[in-house]
Amino acid sequence: MIRQPAVAGQFYPGSPVQLREMIAGMVDEKAAREEVVGLVSPHAGYPYSGPVAGATISRVKLKETFVILGPNHTGMGKPFSIMTEGLWRMPLGDVQVDSELGRRMAALSSYLKEDDEAHRFEHSIEVQLPFLQYFKKDIKLVPIVLSSAAGTAYKEIGRAIARAVRELKKEVIIIASSDMTHYEPQASAQRKDSQAIEAILALDEDELLRRVNELNISTCSYAPVVSLITAAKELGAGKAELVKYQTSGDTTGDYSAVVGYDGVIIKSYKMSPMVKLAREAVETYIRDGRVITPPDKPAAGMKKQAGVFVSLHKFGQLRGCIGTLEPSQKNVAREIIANAISSATRDPRFPPVAANELGELEYSVDVLTKPREVDSKDLLDPKKYGVIVECDFRKGLLLPDLEGVDSVDQQISICRQKACIMPDEPVKLYCFEVKRYK
């Protein structure tokens, strides 16, 4: 399919020269550019939302491929429509669809369906492209249009996007094309939009859905934003920043019934190679039933032997933790893989992790020093040292610096309970240190 421009000459100038001139007045050529996982950018006519879109995209180090999610304004096509081939003809040049990435996303999602019709007259994705082409001539696109559905659908799509990006090792930026509150007085729109933006900046898609519903926020695009946040967190996002917010009233001077526009960039944090390996081990095993092999060139610290614990948390609560006090594998990399899978599937306190939980998990990896015996509990420190309590063949272990464990006596008591050692039984105490990776 050659997708012709649907709103050139309406939402933005159809003339390449006039279009470049307009965009030039809305972007900041001198803005410091940052590496981002994704961004939120508005999609109204350029006189209204262009300054927000321009300021936001000016802050981004552009990459080759953009996954752009927009709402379905026309009602045409399938509910969750992805184009996996063809090109978009635009005033500033053609944009090729990244077929490899699009097809992999469609294969990984139970919701996304290949469809051209939903994209034919939809403006929300189209209006983003000239801003991207202004800064980078040759770009590729994966366009996705989302209709109304439950939040679980949007999150599943987000996870499929992230997984496809990781599997194909693509350099990608994800854009949620989104306007905010529609046709309310300025004060009301700002009040509601601030609540939605707060949830976006917290990277909390569930809270965003809750606030949109409870506050009756008339944003047309919460679906793309939910998918964006889910995908971004899977790809290592750690921080979001509001670049600009304004309303249509700032253009027209009429504040009686405005539309809100926000621009947000979502940045990544550098995930430890050890945590990345643990996550990859769990996701591959749960989804494919396969144990991954260690990297050919392990990162520093993964070549040696050491005991390792891998902890999984879900919504701040422990979801699994299993480890080895002393090494059982020939290096730390293999230790991480084995213990990550065990934490997800063999911790007797929890049921095995299900595939639909993978996007909700947080990981930490603790690499242990060799334990040493201590003569007195006065030598222990619950923040610095982990503890082993031993009585004949029974051993209880507790990692250091755990939330809610503030004293040595608590540490020892928990270790006794774990090993079924009675309070009056004599014990040997050992301590160890850990290097924790998150």
C-alpha positions in Angstrom: 0.0 0.0 0.0 1.1 3.5 -0.7 -0.7 5.5 2.0 -1.4 9.0 0.7 -1.4 12.0 3.1 -4.9 12.5 4.5 -4.6 15.9 6.2 -1.9 17.7 4.3 -3.2 21.2 3.5 -5.5 21.0 6.6 -3.6 20.1 9.7 -0.3 21.2 8.2 0.8 22.8 4.9 0.9 20.6 1.9 3.7 22.5 0.3 7.2 21.1 1.4 8.6 24.7 1.5 5.8 26.1 3.6 5.8 23.0 5.8 9.5 23.3 6.5 9.1 27.0 7.3 6.3 26.4 9.7 8.1 23.6 11.5 11.3 25.7 11.7 9.3 28.2 13.8 8.2 25.5 16.2 11.4 23.6 17.0 14.5 24.4 18.9 17.5 23.7 16.8 19.8 24.4 19.8 18.0 22.1 22.3 20.2 19.5 24.1 19.2 16.1 22.7 18.8 13.1 24.8 18.6 9.3 24.4 14.9 8.3 24.9 12.9 5.2 24.8 9.7 7.0 23.9 7.7 10.1 24.0 4.2 11.5 24.1 3.4 14.1 21.4 0.1 15.8 20.4 -1.6 15.5 17.1 -3.9 18.5 16.4 -3.5 21.0 13.7 0.0 22.6 13.8 -1.1 26.1 14.9 -2.6 24.5 18.0 -0.4 21.6 19.0 2.7 22.2 16.9 4.7 24.2 19.5 4.3 21.3 21.9 5.2 18.6 19.4 8.1 20.7 18.1 9.6 21.4 21.6 9.3 17.7 22.5 10.9 16.2 19.4 13.6 18.9 19.5 14.8 17.2 22.8 15.3 13.7 21.2 18.2 12.0 19.5 16.4 10.5 16.6 16.8 6.9 15.6 16.1 5.0 12.4 12.7 3.5 13.2 9.7 4.9 15.0 6.8 2.9 16.3 3.9 5.4 16.4 0.7 4.5 18.3 -2.4 6.6 17.7 -6.1 6.4 18.5 -8.7 5.5 16.0 -10.7 8.7 15.3 -12.4 7.3 12.1 -13.8 4.0 13.4 -12.5 2.3 10.2 -10.6 -0.9 10.1 -9.8 -3.5 12.8 -9.7 -2.5 16.4 -5.9 -3.0 16.8 -4.5 -2.2 13.4 -0.8 -2.5 12.4 0.6 -1.9 9.0 3.4 -4.3 8.2 4.3 -3.3 4.6 4.1 -0.4 2.2 5.1 3.3 2.5 3.6 6.6 3.6 3.8 9.3 1.0 4.4 12.6 2.7 5.2 16.2 1.5 8.8 15.9 2.9 9.3 12.4 1.3 8.2 8.8 1.5 8.4 6.9 4.8 8.9 3.2 4.5 7.1 0.8 6.8 9.6 -1.4 8.8 8.1 -4.7 7.7 10.4 -7.0 9.7 9.6 -5.2 13.0 5.9 -4.8 12.2 5.4 -8.5 11.4 7.2 -9.6 14.5 5.0 -7.4 16.7 1.9 -8.8 15.0 3.1 -12.3 15.5 3.8 -11.7 19.2 0.5 -10.0 20.0 -2.8 -11.7 20.2 -4.5 -8.3 19.5 -2.6 -6.7 16.7 -3.9 -7.5 13.2 -2.5 -6.5 9.9 -4.7 -3.8 8.4 -4.4 -0.8 6.1 -8.0 0.5 6.3 -7.7 2.0 9.8 -4.7 4.0 8.7 -6.1 5.4 5.4 -7.7 8.5 6.8 -6.3 8.5 10.4 -4.4 11.8 11.2 -2.9 11.0 14.6 0.2 9.2 13.2 0.5 11.2 10.0 1.0 14.6 11.8 4.0 13.3 13.7 6.0 12.4 10.6 6.9 15.9 9.2 8.5 16.8 12.6 10.6 13.7 12.5 11.5 14.2 8.8 12.5 17.8 9.5 15.4 16.5 11.6 16.1 13.2 10.0 15.3 12.6 6.3 15.4 8.8 6.2 13.2 7.2 8.8 11.2 4.0 9.0 7.8 3.6 10.6 5.6 1.0 12.3 2.1 2.5 12.5 -0.4 1.1 15.1 -3.9 2.4 15.6 -5.8 1.4 18.8 -9.5 1.5 19.5 -11.3 1.4 22.9 -10.7 -1.7 24.9 -9.7 -2.9 28.4 -6.3 -1.9 29.7 -5.1 -5.5 29.5 -5.1 -5.3 25.7 -3.1 -2.1 25.6 -0.5 -3.6 28.0 -0.2 -6.8 26.1 0.4 -4.8 22.9 3.1 -2.8 24.8 4.8 -6.0 25.9 4.7 -7.4 22.3 6.3 -4.1 21.0 9.1 -4.3 23.6 9.8 -8.0 23.0 10.0 -7.5 19.2 12.4 -4.6 19.6 14.6 -6.7 21.9 14.5 -9.8 19.7 15.4 -8.0 16.6 17.9 -5.7 18.4 16.4 -2.6 16.7 17.2 1.0 17.5 13.6 2.3 18.0 11.7 5.2 19.5 8.1 4.6 20.5 5.7 7.6 20.1 2.2 7.8 21.7 0.3 10.4 19.6 -2.0 11.9 22.2 -4.1 15.0 22.9 -5.5 15.6 26.4 -8.8 17.0 27.7 -11.2 18.0 25.0 -13.5 21.1 25.0 -13.7 22.1 28.6 -12.9 25.4 30.2 -9.1 26.1 30.7 -9.1 25.7 34.4 -10.9 22.4 34.3 -8.7 21.1 31.5 -5.5 22.0 33.3 -6.7 20.4 36.5 -7.7 17.1 34.9 -4.7 17.0 32.6 -2.3 17.6 35.5 -3.7 14.4 37.1 -3.1 12.4 34.0 0.3 13.8 33.4 1.3 13.0 36.9 0.5 9.3 36.3 2.4 9.4 33.0 5.5 10.9 34.7 5.3 8.2 37.3 5.3 5.6 34.4 2.2 4.1 36.1 -0.2 3.0 33.3 -2.7 1.5 35.8 -2.9 4.8 37.7 -3.4 6.6 34.4 -6.3 4.3 33.4 -7.8 4.8 36.9 -7.6 8.6 36.8 -9.0 8.8 33.2 -12.0 6.7 34.3 -12.6 8.3 37.7 -12.0 11.9 36.7 -13.8 11.5 33.3 -10.7 12.9 31.5 -11.7 13.3 27.8 -8.4 12.4 26.4 -8.7 10.5 23.1 -5.4 8.8 23.4 -4.9 7.1 26.8 -4.7 3.7 24.9 -1.4 4.6 23.0 0.1 6.1 26.2 -0.7 2.9 28.2 1.0 0.8 25.5 3.9 3.2 25.4 4.5 3.1 29.2 4.3 -0.7 29.3 6.7 -1.1 26.4 9.1 1.6 27.7 9.4 0.0 31.1 10.1 -3.4 29.5 12.9 -1.6 27.5 14.5 -0.1 30.6 12.7 3.2 31.0 13.3 4.8 34.4 12.3 8.4 34.2 9.8 10.7 32.4 9.9 14.4 31.9 7.3 16.9 30.9 8.7 19.1 28.2 5.8 21.4 27.5 2.0 21.7 28.1 -0.4 24.2 26.7 -4.0 24.3 25.4 -5.7 25.5 22.2 -6.7 28.6 24.2 -3.0 29.7 24.1 -3.4 29.9 20.3 -6.9 31.2 19.9 -7.3 33.3 23.1 -10.6 31.5 23.7 -10.3 29.7 27.1 -14.0 28.7 27.4 -13.6 25.3 25.6 -10.0 24.2 25.1 -8.1 21.1 24.1 -5.0 20.2 26.1 -1.6 19.2 24.6 1.3 17.6 26.4 4.8 16.6 25.4 6.7 14.1 27.5 10.0 12.3 26.9 10.7 8.9 28.6 14.3 8.2 29.3 16.1 4.9 29.9 18.4 4.0 32.7 21.4 1.7 32.2 20.4 -1.7 33.4 23.1 -3.8 35.0 24.2 -6.7 32.6 23.6 -9.1 35.5 19.9 -7.9 35.9 19.5 -8.0 32.1 20.7 -11.6 32.0 18.4 -12.6 34.9 15.4 -11.1 33.1 16.3 -12.6 29.8 16.7 -16.0 31.5 13.2 -15.8 33.1 11.4 -14.5 30.1 12.9 -17.0 27.7 12.2 -19.9 30.1 8.6 -18.9 30.8 7.7 -18.1 27.2 9.7 -20.7 25.3 10.6 -23.4 27.9 14.3 -22.8 27.0 17.4 -22.2 29.1 19.5 -19.5 27.6 23.2 -19.8 27.2 25.6 -17.2 28.8 26.9 -14.4 26.7 30.1 -15.1 24.8 31.8 -12.2 26.4 30.4 -11.9 30.0 30.5 -8.5 31.6 32.9 -7.7 34.4 32.2 -9.8 37.5 30.4 -12.6 35.7 33.5 -14.7 34.8 34.4 -15.5 38.4 32.7 -18.0 40.7 30.4 -16.8 43.6 27.2 -17.5 45.3 24.2 -15.6 43.8 20.7 -14.8 44.8 18.1 -13.6 42.3 15.0 -11.8 43.7 11.8 -11.0 41.8 9.3 -8.4 43.0 5.9 -7.5 41.6 4.2 -4.3 42.6 6.7 -3.9 45.4 6.0 -7.3 46.9 8.4 -10.3 46.8 7.5 -12.7 44.0 10.4 -15.2 44.2 13.9 -15.4 45.7 16.3 -18.3 45.4 20.0 -18.4 45.4 23.2 -20.3 46.2 25.4 -19.5 49.2 28.4 -21.0 47.5 28.9 -21.4 43.7 27.3 -24.4 42.1 28.1 -23.3 38.5 31.4 -22.5 36.8 30.8 -18.8 36.7 28.5 -16.1 37.9 26.7 -15.8 34.6 25.6 -19.4 34.7 24.7 -19.0 38.4 22.4 -16.1 37.5 20.6 -18.0 34.8 20.0 -21.0 37.0 18.9 -19.1 40.0 16.7 -16.7 38.1 14.8 -19.6 36.6 14.5 -21.2 40.0 13.2 -17.9 41.6 10.5 -17.7 38.9 9.4 -21.4 39.0 10.6 -23.2 42.1 10.2 -20.9 45.1 7.9 -22.9 47.3 6.3 -19.8 48.8 4.8 -18.8 45.4 3.2 -20.3 42.3 5.4 -20.3 39.2 5.5 -17.0 37.3 3.0 -16.9 34.5 3.7 -15.3 31.1 1.2 -12.5 31.7 3.2 -11.4 34.7 6.5 -10.9 33.0 6.0 -7.3 32.2 5.2 -6.6 35.9 8.4 -8.0 37.4 11.4 -6.2 38.8 14.7 -8.0 39.3 17.7 -7.7 41.6 20.8 -9.8 41.6 23.0 -10.3 44.7 26.5 -11.6 44.3 27.8 -12.9 47.7 31.2 -12.9 49.3 32.4 -16.1 51.0 30.8 -16.4 54.5 32.9 -16.0 57.6 32.1 -17.1 61.1 31.6 -14.4 63.8 31.9 -14.9 67.5 29.2 -12.4 68.5 26.1 -10.9 67.1 27.5 -7.5 68.1 29.8 -7.8 65.0 26.8 -7.9 62.7 25.0 -5.1 60.9 21.6 -5.7 59.2 22.3 -3.1 56.5 25.8 -4.2 55.7 25.9 -8.0 56.3 23.8 -10.9 55.4 23.5 -13.6 58.1 23.6 -17.4 58.2 22.4 -19.2 61.4 23.6 -22.8 61.6 22.6 -25.6 64.0 23.9 -29.1 63.1 22.7 -29.7 59.5 20.1 -26.9 59.5 21.0 -23.5 58.0 18.9 -20.3 57.7 20.1 -17.4 55.5 18.9 -13.8 55.2 20.3 -11.2 52.7 21.3 -7.8 54.0 19.5 -4.4 53.7 16.0 -5.8 53.4 13.0 -3.5 53.9 11.5 -4.0 57.3 14.5 -5.8 58.8 16.2 -3.2 61.0 18.0 -5.2 63.7 20.4 -8.1 64.1 17.9 -9.8 66.4 15.3 -9.7 63.6 17.8 -11.2 61.2 18.7 -14.0 63.5 15.0 -14.7 64.4 14.0 -14.9 60.7 17.0 -17.2 60.0 16.0 -19.5 62.9 12.4 -19.7 61.5 13.6 -20.5 58.0 15.7 -23.4 59.3 13.3 -24.6 61.9 15.8 -23.8 64.7 14.2 -23.2 68.1 14.9 -20.0 70.0 16.8 -21.8 72.7 19.1 -24.0 70.5 22.7 -22.9 70.3 23.8 -21.7 66.9 26.8 -20.7 64.9 26.7 -17.3 63.2 28.2 -16.4 59.8 28.1 -13.1 57.9 28.7 -12.2 54.3 28.5 -9.2 52.1 26.7 -8.7 48.8 27.0 -6.5 45.8 23.4 -5.8 44.7 22.6 -5.1 41.1 19.2 -3.6 40.1 
